């Protein structure tokens, strides 16, 4: 086991060898599915993978569809009220 493999980016996994011994193997951690920042539900249509692949190409990419809709309406109302005053 190399010291370069003992990092927090890799998780420790115990594997049984054909000889019957148990050996530590440092495997890559599996990334989690991205979740909404407000309601904590998983974001649909975005896969697990690299950080760049887990970003939606839309305003408020860290929010789900319903939360982003609410946020856009809230911002529009705020902008409208500031114009009226």
MOPAC internal coordinates of N, CA, C and O (Angstrom, degrees):
PM7 1SCF
backbone

  N    0.0000 0     0.00 0     0.00 0    0    0    0
  C    1.4485 1     0.00 0     0.00 0    1    0    0
  C    1.5341 1   107.75 1     0.00 0    2    1    0
  O    1.2310 1   121.00 1   -61.52 1    3    2    1
  N    1.3087 1   115.69 1   118.48 1    3    2    1
  C    1.4569 1   120.97 1  -179.22 1    5    3    2
  C    1.5284 1   110.04 1   -77.28 1    6    5    3
  O    1.2310 1   120.34 1   -34.76 1    7    6    5
  N    1.3172 1   116.95 1   145.24 1    7    6    5
  C    1.4773 1   118.63 1   175.92 1    9    7    6
  C    1.5266 1   112.49 1   -62.35 1   10    9    7
  O    1.2310 1   120.28 1   153.11 1   11   10    9
  N    1.3315 1   117.08 1   -26.89 1   11   10    9
  C    1.4609 1   119.55 1   179.74 1   13   11   10
  C    1.5228 1   111.69 1   -69.81 1   14   13   11
  O    1.2310 1   120.00 1   161.71 1   15   14   13
  N    1.3277 1   117.61 1   -18.29 1   15   14   13
  C    1.4590 1   120.83 1   178.79 1   17   15   14
  C    1.5234 1   112.32 1   -86.87 1   18   17   15
  O    1.2310 1   120.05 1   163.12 1   19   18   17
  N    1.3274 1   117.51 1   -16.88 1   19   18   17
  C    1.4673 1   120.73 1  -178.91 1   21   19   18
  C    1.5240 1   110.13 1   -85.34 1   22   21   19
  O    1.2310 1   120.21 1  -110.99 1   23   22   21
  N    1.2914 1   117.21 1    69.01 1   23   22   21
  C    1.4634 1   122.14 1  -179.30 1   25   23   22
  C    1.5173 1   108.86 1  -123.80 1   26   25   23
  O    1.2310 1   120.84 1   -16.10 1   27   26   25
  N    1.3270 1   116.00 1   163.90 1   27   26   25
  C    1.4583 1   120.15 1  -176.68 1   29   27   26
  C    1.5237 1   112.35 1   -71.83 1   30   29   27
  O    1.2310 1   120.16 1   163.86 1   31   30   29
  N    1.3360 1   117.30 1   -16.14 1   31   30   29
  C    1.4597 1   119.59 1   178.76 1   33   31   30
  C    1.5263 1   111.39 1   -74.01 1   34   33   31
  O    1.2310 1   120.41 1   164.22 1   35   34   33
  N    1.2930 1   116.83 1   -15.78 1   35   34   33
  C    1.4680 1   120.74 1   179.66 1   37   35   34
  C    1.5145 1   109.34 1  -112.78 1   38   37   35
  O    1.2310 1   120.53 1   -36.62 1   39   38   37
  N    1.3189 1   116.60 1   143.38 1   39   38   37
  C    1.4513 1   119.61 1   179.21 1   41   39   38
  C    1.5205 1   109.84 1  -101.76 1   42   41   39
  O    1.2310 1   120.97 1   -28.79 1   43   42   41
  N    1.3108 1   115.74 1   151.21 1   43   42   41
  C    1.4520 1   121.68 1  -178.51 1   45   43   42
  C    1.5323 1   109.04 1   -82.43 1   46   45   43
  O    1.2310 1   121.06 1   -50.83 1   47   46   45
  N    1.3200 1   115.57 1   129.17 1   47   46   45
  C    1.4463 1   121.05 1  -179.10 1   49   47   46
  C    1.5222 1   107.57 1  -130.32 1   50   49   47
  O    1.2310 1   119.93 1   -46.26 1   51   50   49
  N    1.3187 1   117.75 1   133.74 1   51   50   49
  C    1.4567 1   121.84 1  -179.54 1   53   51   50
  C    1.5265 1   108.95 1   -98.08 1   54   53   51
  O    1.2310 1   121.14 1   -53.46 1   55   54   53
  N    1.3425 1   115.42 1   126.54 1   55   54   53
  C    1.4589 1   121.65 1  -176.93 1   57   55   54
  C    1.5204 1   108.57 1  -121.52 1   58   57   55
  O    1.2310 1   121.13 1   -42.14 1   59   58   57
  N    1.3092 1   115.44 1   137.86 1   59   58   57
  C    1.4594 1   120.47 1   177.50 1   61   59   58
  C    1.5300 1   108.36 1   -88.88 1   62   61   59
  O    1.2310 1   120.43 1   -54.09 1   63   62   61
  N    1.3291 1   116.78 1   125.91 1   63   62   61
  C    1.4629 1   121.69 1  -179.54 1   65   63   62
  C    1.5279 1   110.03 1   -83.15 1   66   65   63
  O    1.2310 1   119.92 1   -17.02 1   67   66   65
  N    1.3290 1   117.75 1   162.98 1   67   66   65
  C    1.4629 1   120.02 1   178.00 1   69   67   66
  C    1.5383 1   112.62 1   -60.34 1   70   69   67
  O    1.2310 1   119.81 1   155.67 1   71   70   69
  N    1.3274 1   117.96 1   -24.33 1   71   70   69
  C    1.4565 1   121.98 1   178.38 1   73   71   70
  C    1.5249 1   113.16 1   -77.60 1   74   73   71
  O    1.2310 1   120.41 1   172.51 1   75   74   73
  N    1.3575 1   116.82 1    -7.49 1   75   74   73
  C    1.4547 1   120.53 1   177.92 1   77   75   74
  C    1.5132 1   114.21 1    97.77 1   78   77   75
  O    1.2310 1   120.05 1   176.80 1   79   78   77
  N    1.3439 1   117.51 1    -3.20 1   79   78   77
  C    1.4630 1   119.93 1   178.86 1   81   79   78
  C    1.5336 1   109.84 1   -86.84 1   82   81   79
  O    1.2310 1   121.11 1   -22.77 1   83   82   81
  N    1.3067 1   115.49 1   157.23 1   83   82   81
  C    1.4643 1   121.08 1   175.63 1   85   83   82
  C    1.5151 1   108.38 1  -100.72 1   86   85   83
  O    1.2310 1   120.92 1   -46.87 1   87   86   85
  N    1.3367 1   115.84 1   133.13 1   87   86   85
  C    1.4594 1   120.98 1  -175.46 1   89   87   86
  C    1.5228 1   108.70 1  -128.30 1   90   89   87
  O    1.2310 1   120.45 1   -35.33 1   91   90   89
  N    1.3579 1   116.75 1   144.67 1   91   90   89
  C    1.4664 1   121.83 1   176.46 1   93   91   90
  C    1.5221 1   109.16 1   -83.33 1   94   93   91
  O    1.2310 1   120.93 1   -47.59 1   95   94   93
  N    1.3215 1   115.82 1   132.41 1   95   94   93
  C    1.4547 1   121.75 1   174.67 1   97   95   94
  C    1.5161 1   106.33 1  -127.61 1   98   97   95
  O    1.2310 1   120.42 1   -45.94 1   99   98   97
  N    1.3147 1   116.81 1   134.06 1   99   98   97
  C    1.4565 1   120.54 1   179.25 1  101   99   98
  C    1.5201 1   108.55 1   -97.70 1  102  101   99
  O    1.2310 1   120.88 1   -71.77 1  103  102  101
  N    1.3187 1   115.92 1   108.23 1  103  102  101
  C    1.4590 1   121.93 1  -178.06 1  105  103  102
  C    1.5203 1   109.68 1  -102.61 1  106  105  103
  O    1.2310 1   120.69 1   -22.10 1  107  106  105
  N    1.3344 1   116.28 1   157.90 1  107  106  105
  C    1.4500 1   120.62 1   177.55 1  109  107  106
  C    1.5189 1   110.04 1   -67.93 1  110  109  107
  O    1.2310 1   120.73 1   -37.12 1  111  110  109
  N    1.3375 1   116.21 1   142.88 1  111  110  109
  C    1.4608 1   120.32 1   176.79 1  113  111  110
  C    1.5265 1   108.64 1   -73.99 1  114  113  111
  O    1.2310 1   121.05 1   -37.24 1  115  114  113
  N    1.3111 1   115.59 1   142.76 1  115  114  113
  C    1.4574 1   120.78 1   177.73 1  117  115  114
  C    1.5237 1   107.48 1   -85.94 1  118  117  115
  O    1.2310 1   120.72 1   -51.20 1  119  118  117
  N    1.3283 1   116.23 1   128.80 1  119  118  117
  C    1.4551 1   119.23 1  -178.73 1  121  119  118
  C    1.5187 1   110.34 1   -72.07 1  122  121  119
  O    1.2310 1   120.77 1   -30.43 1  123  122  121
  N    1.3166 1   116.13 1   149.57 1  123  122  121
  C    1.4550 1   121.90 1  -178.89 1  125  123  122
  C    1.5179 1   109.67 1   -86.71 1  126  125  123
  O    1.2310 1   121.68 1   -20.29 1  127  126  125
  N    1.3254 1   114.38 1   159.71 1  127  126  125
  C    1.4598 1   120.03 1   177.29 1  129  127  126
  C    1.5240 1   108.56 1   -71.90 1  130  129  127
  O    1.2310 1   119.78 1   -43.32 1  131  130  129
  N    1.3365 1   118.02 1   136.68 1  131  130  129
  C    1.4696 1   119.51 1  -178.44 1  133  131  130
  C    1.5297 1   111.41 1   -64.74 1  134  133  131
  O    1.2310 1   120.88 1   -34.87 1  135  134  133
  N    1.3350 1   115.93 1   145.13 1  135  134  133
  C    1.4585 1   121.70 1  -178.30 1  137  135  134
  C    1.5241 1   110.44 1  -121.67 1  138  137  135
  O    1.2310 1   121.18 1   -20.29 1  139  138  137
  N    1.3275 1   115.35 1   159.71 1  139  138  137
  C    1.4613 1   122.20 1   178.81 1  141  139  138
  C    1.5305 1   108.94 1   -69.21 1  142  141  139
  O    1.2310 1   120.63 1   -39.28 1  143  142  141
  N    1.3177 1   116.40 1   140.72 1  143  142  141
  C    1.4632 1   121.04 1  -177.69 1  145  143  142
  C    1.5253 1   112.06 1   -73.21 1  146  145  143
  O    1.2310 1   119.81 1   155.09 1  147  146  145
  N    1.3220 1   117.97 1   -24.91 1  147  146  145
  C    1.4619 1   120.58 1  -177.57 1  149  147  146
  C    1.5282 1   112.88 1   -96.05 1  150  149  147
  O    1.2310 1   120.10 1   126.16 1  151  150  149
  N    1.3445 1   117.41 1   -53.84 1  151  150  149
  C    1.4680 1   119.61 1  -173.44 1  153  151  150
  C    1.5308 1   112.91 1   -99.30 1  154  153  151
  O    1.2310 1   119.41 1   174.42 1  155  154  153
  N    1.3066 1   118.72 1    -5.58 1  155  154  153
  C    1.4753 1   125.22 1   176.48 1  157  155  154
  C    1.5314 1   114.14 1    65.01 1  158  157  155
  O    1.2310 1   119.57 1  -158.61 1  159  158  157
  N    1.3381 1   118.42 1    21.39 1  159  158  157
  C    1.4566 1   121.75 1   174.82 1  161  159  158
  C    1.5264 1   108.69 1   -86.44 1  162  161  159
  O    1.2310 1   119.75 1   -28.00 1  163  162  161
  N    1.3495 1   118.09 1   152.00 1  163  162  161
  C    1.4697 1   119.08 1   178.51 1  165  163  162
  C    1.5276 1   111.21 1   -67.68 1  166  165  163
  O    1.2310 1   120.72 1   -37.84 1  167  166  165
  N    1.3227 1   116.23 1   142.16 1  167  166  165
  C    1.4580 1   121.18 1   179.64 1  169  167  166
  C    1.5185 1   109.44 1   -80.16 1  170  169  167
  O    1.2310 1   120.18 1   -50.41 1  171  170  169
  N    1.3271 1   117.26 1   129.59 1  171  170  169
  C    1.4555 1   122.27 1  -177.85 1  173  171  170
  C    1.5211 1   110.24 1   -84.68 1  174  173  171
  O    1.2310 1   120.69 1   -33.63 1  175  174  173
  N    1.3275 1   116.29 1   146.37 1  175  174  173
  C    1.4577 1   121.77 1   176.04 1  177  175  174
  C    1.5075 1   114.31 1    81.68 1  178  177  175
  O    1.2310 1   119.81 1  -175.00 1  179  178  177
  N    1.3232 1   117.97 1     5.00 1  179  178  177
  C    1.4595 1   121.57 1   178.91 1  181  179  178
  C    1.5153 1   107.09 1  -120.84 1  182  181  179
  O    1.2310 1   120.26 1   -55.42 1  183  182  181
  N    1.3185 1   117.11 1   124.58 1  183  182  181
  C    1.4520 1   120.81 1  -174.51 1  185  183  182
  C    1.5103 1   113.90 1   -85.91 1  186  185  183
  O    1.2310 1   121.99 1    -5.37 1  187  186  185
  N    1.3251 1   113.80 1   174.63 1  187  186  185
  C    1.4579 1   120.45 1   174.71 1  189  187  186
  C    1.5127 1   106.38 1   -88.96 1  190  189  187
  O    1.2310 1   120.27 1   -47.16 1  191  190  189
  N    1.3048 1   117.10 1   132.84 1  191  190  189
  C    1.4528 1   119.62 1   179.74 1  193  191  190
  C    1.5055 1   110.13 1   170.47 1  194  193  191
  O    1.2310 1   120.98 1    33.34 1  195  194  193
  N    1.3084 1   115.74 1  -146.66 1  195  194  193
  C    1.4556 1   121.52 1  -179.66 1  197  195  194
  C    1.5235 1   110.00 1   -64.18 1  198  197  195
  O    1.2310 1   120.67 1   -23.33 1  199  198  197
  N    1.3273 1   116.32 1   156.67 1  199  198  197
  C    1.4654 1   121.83 1  -177.27 1  201  199  198
  C    1.5376 1   110.87 1   -59.14 1  202  201  199
  O    1.2310 1   120.14 1   142.80 1  203  202  201
  N    1.3336 1   117.34 1   -37.20 1  203  202  201
  C    1.4668 1   119.76 1  -178.87 1  205  203  202
  C    1.5192 1   111.28 1   -69.76 1  206  205  203
  O    1.2310 1   119.82 1   150.32 1  207  206  205
  N    1.3351 1   117.94 1   -29.68 1  207  206  205
  C    1.4669 1   120.83 1   179.12 1  209  207  206
  C    1.5209 1   111.45 1   -79.65 1  210  209  207
  O    1.2310 1   120.05 1   165.00 1  211  210  209
  N    1.3145 1   117.51 1   -15.00 1  211  210  209
  C    1.4593 1   121.18 1  -178.29 1  213  211  210
  C    1.5209 1   112.02 1   -96.24 1  214  213  211
  O    1.2310 1   119.88 1  -159.77 1  215  214  213
  N    1.3424 1   117.83 1    20.23 1  215  214  213
  C    1.4646 1   121.69 1   177.74 1  217  215  214
  C    1.5140 1   109.24 1  -115.67 1  218  217  215
  O    1.2310 1   120.80 1   -48.39 1  219  218  217
  N    1.3148 1   116.07 1   131.61 1  219  218  217
  C    1.4601 1   120.66 1   177.88 1  221  219  218
  C    1.5243 1   108.89 1   -83.27 1  222  221  219
  O    1.2310 1   120.88 1   -32.89 1  223  222  221
  N    1.3255 1   115.92 1   147.11 1  223  222  221
  C    1.4648 1   121.33 1   179.31 1  225  223  222
  C    1.5235 1   109.11 1   -91.52 1  226  225  223
  O    1.2310 1   120.37 1  -107.93 1  227  226  225
  N    1.3122 1   116.89 1    72.07 1  227  226  225
  C    1.4561 1   122.28 1   179.83 1  229  227  226
  C    1.5267 1   108.26 1  -157.22 1  230  229  227
  O    1.2310 1   120.04 1   -12.47 1  231  230  229
  N    1.3458 1   117.52 1   167.53 1  231  230  229
  C    1.4627 1   118.03 1   173.83 1  233  231  230
  C    1.5245 1   109.85 1   -65.62 1  234  233  231
  O    1.2310 1   120.00 1   -36.11 1  235  234  233
  N    1.2857 1   117.61 1   143.89 1  235  234  233
  C    1.4689 1   124.91 1  -176.00 1  237  235  234
  C    1.5299 1   111.33 1    54.67 1  238  237  235
  O    1.2310 1   119.76 1  -114.69 1  239  238  237
  N    1.3308 1   118.07 1    65.31 1  239  238  237
  C    1.4689 1   120.46 1  -177.16 1  241  239  238
  C    1.5255 1   113.73 1   -69.69 1  242  241  239
  O    1.2310 1   119.75 1   166.27 1  243  242  241
  N    1.3365 1   118.07 1   -13.73 1  243  242  241
  C    1.4604 1   119.91 1  -179.05 1  245  243  242
  C    1.5252 1   112.30 1   -93.44 1  246  245  243
  O    1.2310 1   119.91 1  -172.99 1  247  246  245
  N    1.3542 1   117.78 1     7.01 1  247  246  245
  C    1.4612 1   122.02 1   179.54 1  249  247  246
  C    1.5249 1   110.25 1  -115.29 1  250  249  247
  O    1.2310 1   120.85 1   -28.47 1  251  250  249
  N    1.3396 1   115.98 1   151.53 1  251  250  249
  C    1.4620 1   120.43 1   176.35 1  253  251  250
  C    1.5368 1   108.47 1   -75.85 1  254  253  251
  O    1.2310 1   120.52 1    -3.81 1  255  254  253
  N    1.3245 1   116.62 1   176.19 1  255  254  253
  C    1.4669 1   121.35 1  -174.26 1  257  255  254
  C    1.5305 1   111.77 1   -62.12 1  258  257  255
  O    1.2310 1   120.17 1   134.70 1  259  258  257
  N    1.3245 1   117.27 1   -45.30 1  259  258  257
  C    1.4628 1   119.15 1  -177.11 1  261  259  258
  C    1.5327 1   111.68 1   -69.56 1  262  261  259
  O    1.2310 1   120.08 1   140.41 1  263  262  261
  N    1.3233 1   117.45 1   -39.59 1  263  262  261
  C    1.4693 1   120.56 1   179.26 1  265  263  262
  C    1.5291 1   111.31 1   -69.49 1  266  265  263
  O    1.2310 1   120.10 1   142.42 1  267  266  265
  N    1.3357 1   117.41 1   -37.58 1  267  266  265
  C    1.4666 1   119.39 1   179.22 1  269  267  266
  C    1.5302 1   110.35 1   -68.93 1  270  269  267
  O    1.2310 1   120.25 1   145.05 1  271  270  269
  N    1.3370 1   117.14 1   -34.95 1  271  270  269
  C    1.4622 1   120.67 1   176.60 1  273  271  270
  C    1.5304 1   109.97 1   -62.47 1  274  273  271
  O    1.2310 1   120.70 1   134.81 1  275  274  273
  N    1.3438 1   116.26 1   -45.19 1  275  274  273
  C    1.4626 1   120.90 1   178.45 1  277  275  274
  C    1.5257 1   111.30 1   -62.09 1  278  277  275
  O    1.2310 1   120.64 1   139.31 1  279  278  277
  N    1.3258 1   116.39 1   -40.69 1  279  278  277
  C    1.4675 1   121.73 1  -178.65 1  281  279  278
  C    1.5277 1   111.07 1   -66.58 1  282  281  279
  O    1.2310 1   119.98 1   139.10 1  283  282  281
  N    1.3412 1   117.64 1   -40.90 1  283  282  281
  C    1.4654 1   121.49 1   178.94 1  285  283  282
  C    1.5246 1   110.21 1   -64.86 1  286  285  283
  O    1.2310 1   120.22 1   137.03 1  287  286  285
  N    1.3332 1   117.18 1   -42.97 1  287  286  285
  C    1.4696 1   121.02 1   178.40 1  289  287  286
  C    1.5207 1   110.57 1   -64.38 1  290  289  287
  O    1.2310 1   120.66 1   138.62 1  291  290  289
  N    1.3323 1   116.34 1   -41.38 1  291  290  289
  C    1.4624 1   121.03 1   179.22 1  293  291  290
  C    1.5356 1   110.73 1   -62.69 1  294  293  291
  O    1.2310 1   119.97 1   137.34 1  295  294  293
  N    1.3349 1   117.65 1   -42.66 1  295  294  293
  C    1.4649 1   121.36 1   178.39 1  297  295  294
  C    1.5228 1   111.83 1   -66.25 1  298  297  295
  O    1.2310 1   120.68 1   141.73 1  299  298  297
  N    1.3394 1   116.31 1   -38.27 1  299  298  297
  C    1.4693 1   120.07 1   179.19 1  301  299  298
  C    1.5258 1   110.17 1   -65.74 1  302  301  299
  O    1.2310 1   120.38 1   138.60 1  303  302  301
  N    1.3215 1   116.87 1   -41.40 1  303  302  301
  C    1.4711 1   120.37 1   177.87 1  305  303  302
  C    1.5200 1   111.13 1   -63.18 1  306  305  303
  O    1.2310 1   121.09 1   137.81 1  307  306  305
  N    1.3224 1   115.52 1   -42.19 1  307  306  305
  C    1.4658 1   120.17 1  -179.98 1  309  307  306
  C    1.5246 1   110.95 1   -62.78 1  310  309  307
  O    1.2310 1   120.79 1   137.94 1  311  310  309
  N    1.3560 1   116.10 1   -42.06 1  311  310  309
  C    1.4594 1   121.43 1   179.05 1  313  311  310
  C    1.5280 1   110.60 1   -65.84 1  314  313  311
  O    1.2310 1   120.27 1   138.57 1  315  314  313
  N    1.3362 1   117.09 1   -41.43 1  315  314  313
  C    1.4627 1   122.54 1  -179.67 1  317  315  314
  C    1.5234 1   110.80 1   -63.73 1  318  317  315
  O    1.2310 1   120.22 1   137.10 1  319  318  317
  N    1.3410 1   117.18 1   -42.90 1  319  318  317
  C    1.4629 1   121.10 1  -179.74 1  321  319  318
  C    1.5168 1   111.52 1   -67.20 1  322  321  319
  O    1.2310 1   120.29 1   145.99 1  323  322  321
  N    1.3215 1   117.05 1   -34.01 1  323  322  321
  C    1.4745 1   119.87 1   179.29 1  325  323  322
  C    1.5266 1   111.07 1   -71.25 1  326  325  323
  O    1.2310 1   119.83 1   150.26 1  327  326  325
  N    1.3316 1   117.94 1   -29.74 1  327  326  325
  C    1.4696 1   121.54 1   177.48 1  329  327  326
  C    1.5247 1   110.39 1   -72.26 1  330  329  327
  O    1.2310 1   120.29 1   141.23 1  331  330  329
  N    1.3282 1   117.06 1   -38.77 1  331  330  329
  C    1.4601 1   121.15 1  -178.18 1  333  331  330
  C    1.5214 1   112.12 1   -67.34 1  334  333  331
  O    1.2310 1   119.62 1   148.14 1  335  334  333
  N    1.3004 1   118.32 1   -31.86 1  335  334  333
  C    1.4725 1   120.87 1  -176.39 1  337  335  334
  C    1.4692 1   112.58 1   -79.20 1  338  337  335
  O    1.2310 1   120.10 1   180.00 1  339  338  337

